[in-house]
Each structure stands twice: as structure tokens, then as C-alpha cells.
């Protein structure tokens, strides 16, 4: 026998199931930006105790979640008043560690990364010689005189 729910009962049932569930936390959004405030599409965010890195959205440069899964199997659910530490990095940029106190809503964290500057005059290219580059002293295999 199939039980039919009214549209209002169906909406309430879905809302309660979504809200109750696993005890969802407060969403936290991190924006990874360059010095010009443009999104960095290759940015990653991670908690110092985590092994996984979370990639940002390539178009908007942001990452968002309400819970982190620790290596020991525990969950770190974000709640208001909780303080979290996050490492934000991207290839070619200096890594930043940010500390943030979570609020009830609008947890948007802009993180500006500084580009790594290399001075090409200070970089010396190593000279690697291979066996075929070394001059032979015994004369064998060389051009005929």
C-alpha cells in the first residue's frame, strides 16, 4: 500500500530529514585570491591535521564545507564560536595559515596569497655532463685526422 502525502507534509518531511540527519554544521567558505583580488583557480584548502587537500572551484576560487573528516575517522563539524585553522596554498604562491572564529552565518573568508618572486639573476643553472659530452683522451671513436 502506497501512502500519499500532501504537498505540505512532503515539504516538511524533506526539510526535517535534511536538517536533522547527521547534525550538519555551519557552512564556511574560503576564497583564494591573488594580490589583485582575482580568484586563483589552482588553490587548495586543508586543515593542518587532515591528509586530504580540498581544491577550490576553478571559476570562482572558493571552497565551501560545513564538516571536515579527520584521518582517525572523526568528524570536525563547524559550529558557531568554534575556532578553526586552515592552510591555504596554490602553486607559485606562498602558503598562508589562517585562524578563523566561526559565526552563525556569513562565514566568508577571503585569503590573499602572495606570488613567489624569483630573480632569474640569482638562479644558476647546473651544468650536467653526460658520458658522450666528455672529450675522449684515447682517441678511439673520434673523427679521423
N, C-alpha and C positions, 0 to 999 in steps of 0.2 A: 504494500500500500504506500503510495507516494503522498507525503504531506505537503500541501501548498501553503506558502507563507505570503502574507500581504506584502506589498512593496515596502511599507514602513517597517514591518517586522524583519524583512530581509536586510534592509539597510542597517538596522540596529544590530542584528546578528553578526553581520560582516564587520561593522565598526568595533563591536566588543571583542570579536576574535582577533582583529588586528591590533587593538590597543592592549589587550590583556596579554596574550601569547607568552613570550619569553621575557617580558619586562623590558621592552625597548627603552634605550636611553635617549638622551637629548642629542640631536644631530650637531656635529661640529664640522665646519667647512674651512679648509685651508686653501688659500690662493697663493700659488707660487709665481712670483713676478720678478722681472729683471729691473734694473735701475730706472728704466723709462716707464715703469708700471705696465709693461706688456706681459701677457702670460708666457711662461716657459713650458712648452709642450712636453718636454722630457723630464719634468720634475718628478720627484718621489718623496713620499712622506712615510715615516716609520717611528714607532715608539722605541726607545733605547733597549727595552727588554724583548722586543719582537725579533723574529728571524726574517719575517716577510717584509718586503717593501711594497708600498701602495702607490701605483702610478696615478698621476693626475690626468684629468680629462685633457686630451691634446688640444681641443679647440678653446676651452675656457681657462685651462691651467689650474683647475681646482680639484680637490679630493674631499669627499664627504662621507662620514660614517657616524654611527651612534654607539658602536661597540668595537673593541679590538680583541682578537683571540691570541692569548699568550701561548708560548711553547709548551707550558706544563698542562695545557688543556683548559685553563680557566678563562673566563671572560672578563674584560675590563669594560663595564657598561658606564657610559658617560652620564653623570648626574650633576645637577646644579650644586655649586660650592666645591666641587672636586677640582683638583689641580692636576693637569697633565703636562708631560714634557714630550716634545716631538722633535725629531731630526728631519730637516728639510734640505734636500740636495738635488743637484742636476749636473750632468756632465758639463765641464767647462766653467762651473761656478763654485764658489766657496760654500761649504756646508754650514748651515745655521741650526742651532739648537734653541727652541723657543719654549717658554713656560707659559701656560695659559690657565686661568681660572674660569671654569665653565659656568655660564649663566643659564637662566631658564629658557631663553630664546635668543636668536640672532647671534650665534656663536660663529662669526666670520672672522678668520684670522688672515690678514694679508702678510705674507712673508716675502721681503725683497732680498734677493740673492745678488751678491757682488760677483762680477765676472772675474775669472782668473786672468791676470795680465802677465804675458810672457814677453821679456825683452829679448829679441832674436840675437842681439849682440852678445848676450851673456850665455847663450846656448852654443856649446861647441859640439860639432858632430864627430863621433868617434870614427877613426879610420880602421877598418877591419880588412886585413889582408887574407886572401884565400890562397891556397896552395898554388893555383895557376897564376897568381899575380906576382909571386916572388921570383926574382931572376934566378935562373939555374946557373950554378958555378961549374958544373961538369961538362957543359956544352951539349949534352945529349938532348935531342928533341928540339933544338933551336933551329933557326934558319941557316941554310948552307951559306958559307962565305965564298 
